[in-house]
Amino acid sequence: MTSDETLFLEFRRGSEAAFNELFARYREPLFGFFFRRLTDRERAEDLAQDTFVAVMKGRERYEPRSPVRSYLYGIALKIVAAEKRKRANHRTTELVAEPGVASGVEAGLAVRKALALLEDTEREIVMLREYEELSYAEIAVLLRIPVNTVRSRLFRARMALKAYLEPLPAGDETCR
Amino acid sequence: MQMKTHPFSEEEIMAYLDGELNVAEGARTAGHLKECGECRQVAADLEQVSRGLREWKAPPVRKEWQAPLVEKRKRFRWEWMAAAAALVVVLVGVRLGTKHDRVVRSVGDIPYQAQRLELAQPDMALQRQAVRDSGVVGGTGVLPPASQVVVPGAEPLIARSAELSLTAARFGSVRADIERIVRARGGYVSDLSASAAVDQAQSLRTTLLVPAAQLDQLLSDLRALGHVDSEVQHGEDVTRQSVDTDARLANLRQTEQRLTAILRDRTGKLADVLAVEEQIARIRGQIETTEAEQKALARRVAMASVQVTIAERFERKMGGDQPGISTRLRNAAVEGLQAVLHLLEGIVLFVLAYGPVLVLLFVMLFWPGRLLWKKLRANH
């Protein structure tokens, strides 16, 4: 399979097929990214589109050395931050949130509530790791913090989430 | 409960589960997890959290979601077409200017871009041809063959350089050896300096320029001349600079053509004609400067520079050139006398330079100091 980076370089040279392939690969993940952060389906779709438009406009800014997914999520993070600022300024009441797919309605609500209890950066680190599946190094670059900080805060956040989510069944040999 | 020490922290277990440890650390952690129930429990807890989080799934994207994006992308295609049209205009202009009769192909066609780049960078094209002629094709060379012509964003242009420091046992033949090696690799000696102080090791510093494709071979040949004390290699990515220069040059040429057309086709006042001519002269100057930059950049990519410092393996000789004892005694006496004179000279200069200030400070501080001294003595 052609790598994302190769596709991006082809797209930059004018290949529409390469763009279509990138679009197909990242359409769902980017929509999921916005949906989980804004819990507003319509807006998540709009912003995911805006991300692709921003990619088109700023395609020359992409550095071939960095992974495409980091580049895309970097743009998406900026867009979501702007959206949150806009919401805060306009004091919009949050729309009735859609929890996710029907099969996991309750689980979705519980996870959202648990994540909401985390501090902002810790929540972002957990989400980038669990949902976007970025490496510690990629998260560190995106959030401009050291890799060790990513690791320690991710651990702290996961331990907090363990307490917030359903209690886990007790292990047979635990004494730590 | 028995306290137990663990070779891994809980964070490291988490990093292992996230695939963030290297192979060796991962294998050690996996081995420990098999044996340690406590750590297994930590891993199970972390996995449980991850499973719990991933139960929150985003709904699938709606099929009609693509529609507005396609609408936006239409605009994007128009932008591309506008850019393509602009490029064709520039290309036609450049080709008319250089009287080359070539067929204009569509944008996105790599050979077209290759021609464009070669047109804009004739020096680089010549270098590429030279490398092809010399039989060095592809490989680790910086200059790619014509089929892999450097297209902005695809193949980076790297300006390579290296610094090599050697100690040679047979210093006498080093200079000839270097000249032979660099000639064999198609390069030349850019500068060379040698020093040979009495009773000290001789050394030679030289800068060599070779086709970039030959750099590795040249370094390998040079290493054989002696013991390598240090070696540093650099690679500077100049792709963006090259693309910028290319674009700037195209724009300048287009502007020059437009001004020339104005001068040719329109009549006006003498002052206007002079103003246009002045503009053309200024643009021409900029074109020449940019062309020089472009050639220099191409040369940096085509030719790698190697700075070599070679020192002789120095062995002090017994006796031989040592002067006699009377000469050395005389020299020592002269040096001693000179040292005394230098010291006296220094003292005089110091007194002249700082004496007045010191006297002033003494006068200012004498009475307060004396008063303080008397009070301290009275207290005791």
Boltz contact constraints between the chains, C-beta under 6 A:
constraints:
  - contact:
      token1: [A, 9]
      token2: [B, 153]
      max_distance: 6.0
  - contact:
      token1: [A, 9]
      token2: [B, 154]
      max_distance: 6.0
  - contact:
      token1: [A, 12]
      token2: [B, 153]
      max_distance: 6.0
  - contact:
      token1: [A, 14]
      token2: [B, 108]
      max_distance: 6.0
  - contact:
      token1: [A, 27]
      token2: [B, 61]
      max_distance: 6.0
  - contact:
      token1: [A, 28]
      token2: [B, 61]
      max_distance: 6.0
  - contact:
      token1: [A, 31]
      token2: [B, 61]
      max_distance: 6.0
  - contact:
      token1: [A, 32]
      token2: [B, 58]
      max_distance: 6.0
  - contact:
      token1: [A, 35]
      token2: [B, 58]
      max_distance: 6.0
  - contact:
      token1: [A, 45]
      token2: [B, 65]
      max_distance: 6.0
  - contact:
      token1: [A, 49]
      token2: [B, 69]
      max_distance: 6.0
  - contact:
      token1: [A, 53]
      token2: [B, 72]
      max_distance: 6.0
  - contact:
      token1: [A, 56]
      token2: [B, 76]
      max_distance: 6.0
  - contact:
      token1: [A, 100]
      token2: [B, 56]
      max_distance: 6.0
  - contact:
      token1: [A, 100]
      token2: [B, 57]
      max_distance: 6.0
  - contact:
      token1: [A, 101]
      token2: [B, 57]
      max_distance: 6.0
  - contact:
      token1: [A, 101]
      token2: [B, 59]
      max_distance: 6.0
  - contact:
      token1: [A, 104]
      token2: [B, 55]
      max_distance: 6.0
  - contact:
      token1: [A, 104]
      token2: [B, 57]
      max_distance: 6.0
  - contact:
      token1: [A, 107]
      token2: [B, 55]
      max_distance: 6.0
  - contact:
      token1: [A, 108]
      token2: [B, 56]
      max_distance: 6.0
  - contact:
      token1: [A, 111]
      token2: [B, 53]
      max_distance: 6.0
  - contact:
      token1: [A, 111]
      token2: [B, 56]
      max_distance: 6.0
  - contact:
      token1: [A, 130]
      token2: [B, 53]
      max_distance: 6.0
  - contact:
      token1: [A, 136]
      token2: [B, 20]
      max_distance: 6.0
  - contact:
      token1: [A, 151]
      token2: [B, 11]
      max_distance: 6.0
  - contact:
      token1: [A, 155]
      token2: [B, 11]
      max_distance: 6.0
  - contact:
      token1: [A, 155]
      token2: [B, 14]
      max_distance: 6.0
  - contact:
      token1: [A, 158]
      token2: [B, 46]
      max_distance: 6.0
  - contact:
      token1: [A, 158]
      token2: [B, 49]
      max_distance: 6.0
  - contact:
      token1: [A, 161]
      token2: [B, 49]
      max_distance: 6.0
  - contact:
      token1: [A, 162]
      token2: [B, 45]
      max_distance: 6.0
  - contact:
      token1: [A, 162]
      token2: [B, 49]
      max_distance: 6.0
  - contact:
      token1: [A, 165]
      token2: [B, 52]
      max_distance: 6.0
  - contact:
      token1: [A, 168]
      token2: [B, 45]
      max_distance: 6.0
  - contact:
      token1: [A, 168]
      token2: [B, 48]
      max_distance: 6.0
  - contact:
      token1: [A, 171]
      token2: [B, 41]
      max_distance: 6.0
  - contact:
      token1: [A, 173]
      token2: [B, 37]
      max_distance: 6.0
  - contact:
      token1: [A, 174]
      token2: [B, 41]
      max_distance: 6.0
  - contact:
      token1: [A, 175]
      token2: [B, 1]
      max_distance: 6.0
  - contact:
      token1: [A, 175]
      token2: [B, 38]
      max_distance: 6.0
  - contact:
      token1: [A, 176]
      token2: [B, 38]
      max_distance: 6.0
